[in-house]
Amino acid sequence: MNLRYMAVRLFLAGSALLAGPGVFAHGISAEARQRMIDGGNLEYLRLGAEHMITGYDHLLFLFGVMFFLTRLSDIIKFVSAFTIGHTITLIFATYWQITANYYLVDAFIAVTVAYKGFENLDGFKKFLNTMSPNLLLMVLLFGLVHGFGLSTRLQQLPIAEGGGMLMHIISFNIGVEIGQILALVPMWGVLHFWQKRAHFPVFSKVANLCLVVAGALLLVMQLHGYSHMVNSDAFPINKDDHGHVHADMRDHATPELPKNVPTHD
């Protein structure tokens, strides 16, 4: 099975997720909002850790960044560049209330996931006949985008004004760093295991192709959510009902036979 055929199969299989409620799962729940109202800085720290551990888009990008790194010093260097980037936008964008449509921000984050898989497959040289951009710089720049995505989520919460607001933001950011470390350790373990195996080149092609496909799927999902948001009159449903409405649309796509028409076994 060649890689192009595999990519098509993966994309078609993953597209079924569009009809499910998991499309919109990477957000701030009503329960989390209530916790922030009732709690303090520790709750913001906890939420930051939870958000990063469940942040599949952030973790997929970091998985791609670490893919070929074998030395701990290199991993620390690139992860630090990402951390600096997302810390800058998370803190300053939230404090100054600079925001954007979170679907569009997450759509760009999805592009970063596909970008890293494409680069790991040596796509720039094979398909564009050029060298890939400086990786450390790109990780820093993409970290800024990921941090802005985190900020759009944090701005959905009732953050206190003044000094309390800054401490809430810093607590959330510390939680993000803790969650990032907790998630990266097992990811590094998986990569370290495969890097020592003879089949690593095959694993590399399949894993990075999956990154490209996952990024494409996430992009479609976020643009799909954005279309529902800007066309709310055409789609008068809330997010919880989204999957049910898609199921109803599929059911009504096939017209029923009239009851007086006999059927054959």
N, C-alpha and C positions, 0 to 999 in steps of 0.2 A: 504494500500500500504506500503510495508516494505521499509526500508531505502536503501537497496541494489538495489532494483528495481528502486527507485526514482533516485538514483545516475546514473544508466544507462540511464534513460530517460533524465535527465539533460545534461549528456555528449553528447548524440546523438543530442539533440536540439541545444546545443551550438556549435557543430562541424560545423554547417552551416555557422558560422562566418568566417571560414577559407577561404571561397571564396569571402569575402567582403573586401573592401578597408580599413575598420576599423582596420584590423589586424595590420597595420603599422602606426596607427594614433598617437601613443604615442612617438613622436619624435620632432625634431626641423624643423619647416616648412621654406620654402624659404622666406615667409613674415617676420617670426621672425628673420631670419638671416639679412635681409635688415634693420630691425629695430635696430638691434645691431650695424650695420655699421653706421647708421645715428644718433643713440642716444648715451647715456652715461650710467653711473652707474644706473640711475633710470630705464632705459630700461631693464638692467640685473635683477634688483630687480623685476620688473613687470613680466619678463619671468619666473623667479624662482617661483613666486606665481602661475602663470598660470600653470606651469608644474606640481606643486604638486597638485593643485586642480583637474587637469585632469589626475593625475597619479593613475589610477585605481589599479595598482598592489601595490603601496605603501599604498594606503588607505585601500585596502582589508586586508593587513597584519595588519595594525594598528587597524582596526575594530575587527579582531580576538584577538589582544592583549588586547583590552579594554573590551572584551565581558563579562567577569565575574567580572570586577572591579566595585565596588560601591562607594568607597571613593575617593574623589578628590585628596587626597595626593597620593594614589596608582597610579592613572591615570597619575599624574604629574611625579611620579618616573619612570614609565615604558616608557612614551613618552620621558622623558629626556634622558633615556638610549639609545633609538632609535635615538634621535637627536644628541647626542654625537657621536654615531657610524657613522651616515651618514655625519656629519660635518667633521669628521677626513678624511675620504676618498674623499669626495667631494673637499675639499680644497687642500689637499696634492697631490692627484692623478692628479688633474687638473694642479696645479702649476708645478709639475715635469713631466707632460705629460706622466703619466703612464696610458696606455690604454689597452683595449682588445676588442674583437668583441662584439658589444653591444647586438647582438641577444643572444649570450651565457650568457652574464651577466644577461640579462632580463629573460632568461630561468631559471637561478638559483634563481632569485627573485620570479618567479612563484612557484618554489619549496617551498620557505619560506611561501607563501600564503597557499599552500596545507598542509604544516607542521603545521601551526597554527590551521587550521580547524581540522586536525587529532588529535592534542593534546587536543583541546577543547572537542572533542568527547571521550576523555579518551582512545584514541587508543593505547597508549604505554602500559597501563595496560591490556586492553582487548585483544589485538592482539600480543603484544610482551612480555607480562608478566614481565614488568619492570616499574620503575618509570620514568617519563618524566624528561629531563634535567632541570637544574635551569633556570627558565623563564627569570629572569632579565639578566643573562649572555647571553642567546640565543638572546634576543631582542637586546642587545648591538652588538653581533657578526653579526646578520642579518642586523643591521643598517649599519655596515661597507659595506656589500654587496650592500644595497640599495643606499648608497652614491656613490659607484663606478659606479652604473648604472646611477645616475644623472651626474657623472663626464663624462662618455662617451658621454652623450648628450651635455654637456657644451663644450666639446672639439671639437664639430662640428662647433663652432662659431669662428669668427675672433677676438680672445682675444688679447688685446694689450700686449706688452712686458713690463717687469720691474714692477714698482710700480703700473702702470695702470692695469696690468694684475691681480695683487693681489686684487685690489679694485673691479674689475669686478667679480672675483670669490666670494669675500665676499658679494658683492651686490646680486649676484644670490642666495647665501646661505641664506641671510636674507629674500629674497623673498620666498624661499622654506619654511622657518619657518613660515612666515606670512600665506602662502597658507595652510600649515599644520594645523595651529590654526583655520583658517576659515572653513576647511573641518571637523575637529574633533568635533567642537561644535555641529553641527546638528547630527553627528554620535552618539555622547554621548547622545543627546536628545532622539534618537530612542531607544538606549539601555536602558536608564533610564526608558523610558515608558514601555518597555517589561519586565524589571526586576521586576516590581511591579505587573505584571499580573499573574494570576493563570496558564495561558497557556505558561509561559516562558520556561518550560522544552521542550515542543514540538517545540516552536520557536527556542530554542537552537539547537536541533537536526537538524532541517531543515536548519537553517542559516549556521551552521558549516559544514554540508554536502555540501551546496552550495559553501562554501569556498574551500573545497577539490576539488570539480568539477571545479570551476573557476581556481584554481591553475593548475589543470591538463590541462585544455583547453589552458591557457596562455602558458604553457610549450610546448604543441604541436604547437601552433602558432609561437612561437619564433624559435623552431627547424625547422619548416617549412620555415620561412624566412631565417634562416641560410643556409638551403639546397639550396635555390635559389641563395644565395650570392656566395657560394663556387662552385656551378655548373652553373655559368652564361652562359656557352656555351650551356648547355642543356635547360636552361630557359632564352632565350635572350629577356627579357622584363624588363621594369622598374616597380617601385612599384605602380605608378599610374594606370598602365595597368593591374595590377595583377588580380583584380577581373574580368575584362573583358575577360582575357584569360581563366580563369577558367570557365566562362560562355560559351565561345566558345568550350572548351573541352567537356562540358556536351552536347552541341548541336550536336557536331560531333560524340558523342558516339553512337547515334542511327542512323544507315544508312538510307538514304532516299530510298523509293521505286522507281524503274524505272518508268519514266513517261508513258510508254506504257502498264503498268500493271494496269488493272482495280481494283478499290477499292470497298469495300462493305460498305453500310451505316450501 
